[in-house]
Amino acid sequence: MQYLQPWDDLEDQEEQLRSRVNALTTEQKKNYYRQQAVQLKDPDTYASLNWLCLGGFHHLYLKKYRLFAIEFSCLIIAIIGLCLGFHYAVYLLIAIAIFELPQLFFSQKIARQYNYQVSSELLKKIMS
């Protein structure tokens, strides 16, 4: 899981980003907001996917394809193992649950961090 920065740090960084965006010209702002609207992800949608879908499908929403592939593969292996009578496959399911638990509780923040990163990269692109 990605490193979660303290909540106050994220809010401070978002505020600094807003200040830098406000310093752009009108045309740059229009371009920035137009591109941003297409790229940002809704934190509530990410949280809902996280709570409702098994197998890491919420990772696809934030374009974390490798993490999705690993988690989904582990889930399939665990399910197949249980169907074949390998009781140790339960430990793989427990490991997946332990890995997912922090993501369930911090899903809103994870999505906000993603949006901040996307917005920062977009601002750098617009300013260059």
N, C-alpha and C positions, 0 to 999 in steps of 0.2 A: 504494500500500500504506500502511496505517496506520503511524504512528510506533511503533516498538518501544522501550519504555523499558528501561533496564538491568535485568537479572534481579534484582539485589538490591533495586532500587526496587519491583519488582512484589511480591516476597516481603514487604517491609516494609509495603506498602500492604495486602496480604492479611492480615497479622498485625494491623494497626490495625483493619481491618474486623471481624475476629473479636472483637477486644476490645470494639468498639462493639456488636456483636450480643450478646455476653455480658452487657452492661449492660441489655439489654431485659428487660421483665417476661416471665414464663413464657408468658402468652397471646400477647404480641408475638413471642416466639421461635417458638412453634408456627406462627403465621401466616407468619412470615418463611421458615421452613424448608419449609413446605408449598408456598408460592409459588415458592421457589427451586428446589425439586426439579423443578418443571415447566419452568422457564425455562433452567436450565443446560445446557450442551452438553458432551459428552464429548470431551476433547482427542484421544483415540486415534481416535475416529470421524472427527474433522476431519482428522487426519493421514492416515488411510487414504483418505478421499475425495480428499485433496490428491495423494497418490501414485498413486492408481489411476484417477482420472477425468480425462479431457481436457475442456477447455472451461470450466473454472471452476466446476464443480458444487459444489465445496467452499464457495464463497461463499454458495450458497443455504442451507447448513447453519447459517451464522452470520447469516442474514437480511441479507446484503449484496446485494440484488437488482440494484441499478444496476451494481455491479462485475461481477456475473455476466453481465448483459445485454451489457455492453461487451466482455468477454472472449470470450463465446460468439459474438457477432457477428463479432468479428475472426477467430476460428477458422473460422467458416463462410465468410467472405469469402476467407480464405487458401486454404481447400480448393477453393472454386469457382474461384478464380484459377489454382490449379495444374492443375485439371482442364481449364480452358480454354487452358492453355499459357502463362500469364503467369508466367514464371520469377521475377519480382520478388516474387511472393507468398511466396516462401521467406523474404524479409526480415521479413514480417509474422509468420510462424511463429517466427522467431528472436527477434523483439521480445516475443512472448508468452512464450516460454521464459525469456528474461532477466527478465521481470516476475515470472514464477512461481517462479524459482529461490530467492529469499530466503524466499518463503512455504513452499516445500517444507522448507527446513531449519529454519525457525522456527515450524512449524505448531503444535506443542505450546504454545509461548508465546503465539501469536496467540489460540488457544482459551482459554487461561488469562486473557488480558487481557479477552477478551469476557466471560467468566464474572465477572471482577472488576467490570467495568462494570455488568453486569446486577445483580449482588449489591448494589453501591453504590446504584444507582437504587432498588432494592427496599427497601433499608434507609431511604433518605430518605422513601420513600412510607409505610412502616410508622411511622416516627417522627413524621410530620406529622399 
